[in-house]
Amino acid sequence: MFIEQRSYYEVWEQKEQVKQHKKKPKSRKKLKQLIEIALVLAVGIIITSCYATIAKMSYINESLSKQYSQIEAQNKELKLQLARSKNLQRIEYIAVNKLGMVKPDETQIVYVKVPKVNKKAN
């Protein structure tokens, strides 16, 4: 039986080639796994931020709805007060009873004649 004699350099070169073939798939596989993990993490963060934004907008919407209801009730109350204050009978009642006003006599009334103004001015 003959044993093939190879130089040390040939043996070392062959071992290095075997090592390189073994290392490349592992490093590529690890890189691929890291990329996949990063993508899954990024998608998770995006989804979580979307739900957080939706929750925040929902809270703001609810708050604005409450404010709108309060303002609407206040507006109805103000319209009611305005209608009450425009009532001529109420105005007369306040003038006579609270302010002590009286209707004028015939002698207290003075009529003033106002001349017509010609609007066509040259």
Backbone as CSV, one residue per row, in Angstrom:
resi,resn,N_x,N_y,N_z,CA_x,CA_y,CA_z,C_x,C_y,C_z
1,MET,0.804,-1.150,0.000,0.000,0.000,0.000,0.872,1.248,0.000
2,PHE,0.482,2.093,-0.911,1.253,3.325,-1.009,0.480,4.493,-0.407
3,ILE,1.143,5.223,0.364,0.543,6.423,0.941,1.053,7.592,0.121
4,GLU,0.091,8.337,-0.286,0.458,9.469,-1.116,1.072,10.539,-0.221
5,GLN,2.182,10.970,-0.647,2.856,11.973,0.144,2.483,13.364,-0.390
6,ARG,2.055,14.153,0.555,1.688,15.521,0.184,2.496,16.467,1.061
7,SER,2.690,17.571,0.530,3.455,18.530,1.306,2.557,19.148,2.379
8,TYR,3.201,19.719,3.347,2.481,20.342,4.456,1.585,21.460,3.930
9,TYR,2.041,22.176,2.961,1.275,23.283,2.394,-0.008,22.784,1.752
10,GLU,0.039,21.691,1.035,-1.140,21.129,0.386,-2.177,20.687,1.424
11,VAL,-1.706,20.060,2.499,-2.612,19.610,3.555,-3.247,20.820,4.244
12,TRP,-2.446,21.800,4.532,-2.963,23.001,5.203,-3.988,23.720,4.319
13,GLU,-3.698,23.796,3.027,-4.588,24.442,2.077,-5.912,23.698,1.993
14,GLN,-5.872,22.410,2.001,-7.088,21.582,1.938,-7.928,21.790,3.213
15,LYS,-7.279,21.858,4.353,-8.001,22.067,5.612,-8.650,23.456,5.631
16,GLU,-7.961,24.445,5.136,-8.504,25.802,5.103,-9.726,25.873,4.199
17,GLN,-9.665,25.181,3.074,-10.812,25.170,2.168,-12.022,24.520,2.842
18,VAL,-11.800,23.470,3.569,-12.886,22.792,4.278,-13.451,23.717,5.350
19,LYS,-12.584,24.414,6.065,-13.029,25.345,7.102,-13.848,26.488,6.491
20,GLN,-13.399,27.009,5.366,-14.105,28.111,4.729,-15.488,27.680,4.264
21,HIS,-15.592,26.463,3.743,-16.889,25.966,3.295,-17.834,25.791,4.484
22,LYS,-17.312,25.389,5.590,-18.146,25.184,6.771,-18.549,26.519,7.401
23,LYS,-17.674,27.523,7.426,-17.944,28.788,8.081,-18.948,29.640,7.301
24,LYS,-18.892,29.667,6.015,-19.750,30.518,5.216,-21.233,30.205,5.422
25,PRO,-21.635,28.973,5.366,-23.066,28.724,5.575,-23.536,29.111,6.975
26,LYS,-22.697,28.924,7.977,-23.098,29.272,9.330,-23.250,30.780,9.468
27,SER,-22.284,31.525,8.941,-22.347,32.973,9.077,-23.508,33.534,8.254
28,ARG,-23.761,33.001,7.089,-24.885,33.446,6.271,-26.211,33.084,6.934
29,LYS,-26.235,31.915,7.542,-27.448,31.467,8.217,-27.734,32.364,9.425
30,LYS,-26.699,32.695,10.168,-26.868,33.570,11.323,-27.300,34.968,10.885
31,LEU,-26.701,35.471,9.823,-27.066,36.778,9.303,-28.522,36.790,8.851
32,LYS,-28.930,35.737,8.187,-30.314,35.626,7.734,-31.269,35.602,8.928
33,GLN,-30.898,34.878,9.979,-31.730,34.813,11.172,-31.814,36.178,11.857
34,LEU,-30.685,36.890,11.916,-30.682,38.223,12.511,-31.574,39.190,11.725
35,ILE,-31.508,39.106,10.418,-32.346,39.956,9.579,-33.823,39.639,9.799
36,GLU,-34.145,38.344,9.870,-35.540,37.942,10.107,-36.027,38.428,11.465
37,ILE,-35.195,38.303,12.475,-35.568,38.771,13.821,-35.777,40.284,13.814
38,ALA,-34.886,40.999,13.130,-35.004,42.455,13.051,-36.292,42.857,12.336
39,LEU,-36.643,42.167,11.266,-37.874,42.465,10.537,-39.102,42.199,11.399
40,VAL,-39.119,41.071,12.094,-40.247,40.741,12.963,-40.368,41.783,14.072
41,LEU,-39.253,42.177,14.634,-39.248,43.191,15.678,-39.754,44.531,15.145
42,ALA,-39.319,44.926,13.962,-39.762,46.189,13.361,-41.267,46.168,13.092
43,VAL,-41.762,45.057,12.555,-43.201,44.936,12.300,-43.977,45.007,13.613
44,GLY,-43.465,44.362,14.639,-44.116,44.405,15.953,-44.170,45.810,16.516
45,ILE,-43.077,46.538,16.383,-43.035,47.925,16.867,-44.015,48.799,16.089
46,ILE,-44.076,48.621,14.783,-44.996,49.408,13.952,-46.441,49.118,14.342
47,ILE,-46.787,47.861,14.515,-48.158,47.494,14.893,-48.498,48.063,16.260
48,THR,-47.576,47.955,17.199,-47.819,48.485,18.546,-48.006,49.997,18.510
49,SER,-47.189,50.701,17.729,-47.333,52.159,17.651,-48.654,52.550,16.996
50,CYS,-49.111,51.755,16.019,-50.413,52.036,15.395,-51.537,51.894,16.406
51,TYR,-51.501,50.828,17.205,-52.536,50.639,18.226,-52.472,51.734,19.282
52,ALA,-51.281,52.177,19.628,-51.141,53.274,20.595,-51.742,54.558,20.028
53,THR,-51.499,54.827,18.759,-52.065,56.006,18.113,-53.587,55.930,18.064
54,ILE,-54.112,54.750,17.759,-55.563,54.561,17.722,-56.165,54.801,19.098
55,ALA,-55.529,54.277,20.134,-56.026,54.476,21.502,-55.998,55.952,21.878
56,LYS,-54.929,56.646,21.519,-54.809,58.067,21.822,-55.896,58.865,21.107
57,MET,-56.121,58.577,19.829,-57.152,59.275,19.065,-58.541,58.988,19.627
58,SER,-58.762,57.776,20.082,-60.037,57.414,20.687,-60.274,58.217,21.960
59,TYR,-59.241,58.358,22.779,-59.343,59.150,24.006,-59.639,60.605,23.678
60,ILE,-58.949,61.161,22.702,-59.176,62.549,22.293,-60.600,62.723,21.763
61,ASN,-61.066,61.759,20.971,-62.420,61.813,20.420,-63.459,61.815,21.536
62,GLU,-63.264,60.965,22.525,-64.191,60.891,23.650,-64.200,62.202,24.434
63,SER,-63.026,62.761,24.648,-62.913,64.027,25.363,-63.616,65.145,24.603
64,LEU,-63.413,65.203,23.298,-64.063,66.233,22.492,-65.577,66.041,22.453
65,SER,-66.032,64.805,22.457,-67.470,64.542,22.488,-68.086,65.061,23.782
66,LYS,-67.415,64.858,24.904,-67.905,65.375,26.184,-67.946,66.895,26.162
67,GLN,-66.892,67.530,25.656,-66.863,68.989,25.575,-67.994,69.503,24.684
68,TYR,-68.228,68.814,23.574,-69.293,69.210,22.650,-70.647,69.138,23.337
69,SER,-70.884,68.071,24.097,-72.151,67.930,24.814,-72.327,69.047,25.830
70,GLN,-71.266,69.382,26.554,-71.346,70.456,27.535,-71.617,71.804,26.862
71,ILE,-70.952,72.078,25.791,-71.139,73.346,25.080,-72.548,73.416,24.490
72,GLU,-73.033,72.297,23.980,-74.385,72.265,23.421,-75.431,72.551,24.503
73,ALA,-75.253,71.969,25.695,-76.177,72.227,26.804,-76.097,73.694,27.227
74,GLN,-74.898,74.234,27.286,-74.709,75.644,27.645,-75.354,76.549,26.597
75,ASN,-75.237,76.189,25.339,-75.822,76.966,24.253,-77.349,76.982,24.373
76,LYS,-77.958,75.845,24.704,-79.414,75.794,24.890,-79.839,76.693,26.038
77,GLU,-79.071,76.672,27.130,-79.384,77.516,28.283,-79.282,78.990,27.913
78,LEU,-78.263,79.361,27.152,-78.100,80.757,26.734,-79.218,81.197,25.783
79,LYS,-79.646,80.313,24.904,-80.759,80.642,24.006,-82.042,80.856,24.797
80,LEU,-82.246,80.053,25.831,-83.415,80.207,26.681,-83.365,81.545,27.421
81,GLN,-82.206,81.897,27.957,-82.050,83.182,28.642,-82.275,84.346,27.684
82,LEU,-81.790,84.221,26.464,-81.968,85.270,25.462,-83.446,85.434,25.118
83,ALA,-84.151,84.322,24.966,-85.574,84.393,24.663,-86.329,85.056,25.812
84,ARG,-85.956,84.738,27.055,-86.603,85.361,28.210,-86.321,86.859,28.259
85,SER,-85.086,87.252,27.930,-84.735,88.670,28.017,-85.368,89.489,26.898
86,LYS,-85.756,88.888,25.809,-86.386,89.614,24.704,-87.892,89.805,24.912
87,ASN,-88.471,89.126,25.859,-89.897,89.218,26.114,-90.223,90.636,26.607
88,LEU,-91.075,91.356,25.862,-91.388,92.754,26.184,-92.141,92.883,27.503
89,GLN,-92.980,91.925,27.812,-93.715,91.988,29.075,-92.755,91.870,30.258
90,ARG,-91.770,91.045,30.118,-90.780,90.881,31.185,-89.953,92.155,31.338
91,ILE,-89.580,92.746,30.216,-88.806,93.989,30.250,-89.611,95.084,30.950
92,GLU,-90.894,95.183,30.627,-91.745,96.190,31.260,-91.879,95.909,32.757
93,TYR,-92.021,94.648,33.116,-92.146,94.275,34.527,-90.893,94.697,35.309
94,ILE,-89.717,94.416,34.755,-88.460,94.778,35.416,-88.338,96.297,35.514
95,ALA,-88.701,96.998,34.443,-88.586,98.459,34.432,-89.496,99.079,35.486
96,VAL,-90.702,98.595,35.600,-91.663,99.194,36.534,-91.371,98.766,37.963
97,ASN,-91.209,97.472,38.200,-91.107,96.971,39.567,-89.705,97.054,40.161
98,LYS,-88.694,96.750,39.382,-87.345,96.724,39.948,-86.625,98.060,39.808
99,LEU,-86.874,98.758,38.712,-86.158,100.009,38.478,-86.989,101.239,38.827
100,GLY,-88.258,101.047,39.131,-89.118,102.163,39.538,-89.471,103.114,38.416
101,MET,-89.452,102.686,37.207,-89.798,103.546,36.069,-91.318,103.630,35.942
102,VAL,-91.786,104.732,35.360,-93.223,104.929,35.101,-93.399,105.349,33.659
103,LYS,-94.618,105.153,33.160,-94.903,105.594,31.795,-95.033,107.113,31.813
104,PRO,-94.559,107.786,30.778,-94.596,109.254,30.765,-96.026,109.775,30.585
105,ASP,-96.290,110.961,31.176,-97.572,111.646,30.975,-97.537,112.341,29.625
106,GLU,-98.705,112.867,29.240,-98.791,113.593,27.976,-97.942,114.861,28.008
107,THR,-97.787,115.408,29.190,-97.018,116.661,29.297,-95.506,116.419,29.209
108,GLN,-95.120,115.214,29.446,-93.688,114.896,29.422,-93.197,114.492,28.024
109,ILE,-94.105,114.314,27.114,-93.732,113.869,25.767,-93.463,115.092,24.907
110,VAL,-92.340,115.119,24.224,-91.963,116.202,23.326,-91.745,115.607,21.947
111,TYR,-92.448,116.162,20.976,-92.304,115.687,19.607,-91.317,116.590,18.881
112,VAL,-90.412,116.030,18.142,-89.399,116.785,17.420,-89.571,116.491,15.943
113,LYS,-89.591,117.556,15.154,-89.696,117.395,13.716,-88.290,117.352,13.130
114,VAL,-88.015,116.311,12.406,-86.701,116.144,11.807,-86.838,116.353,10.311
115,PRO,-86.067,117.300,9.771,-86.185,117.549,8.329,-85.604,116.389,7.527
116,LYS,-86.178,116.195,6.359,-85.680,115.130,5.478,-84.321,115.536,4.917
117,VAL,-83.442,114.586,4.844,-82.103,114.838,4.311,-82.077,114.346,2.887
118,ASN,-81.625,115.206,1.978,-81.524,114.828,0.582,-80.269,113.981,0.409
119,LYS,-80.453,112.772,0.006,-79.319,111.846,-0.103,-78.529,112.063,-1.381
120,LYS,-79.077,112.847,-2.285,-78.356,113.110,-3.518,-77.476,114.344,-3.323
121,ALA,-76.300,114.125,-2.901,-75.369,115.251,-2.675,-74.390,115.307,-3.825
122,ASN,-74.219,116.533,-4.360,-73.310,116.707,-5.497,-71.963,117.098,-5.046
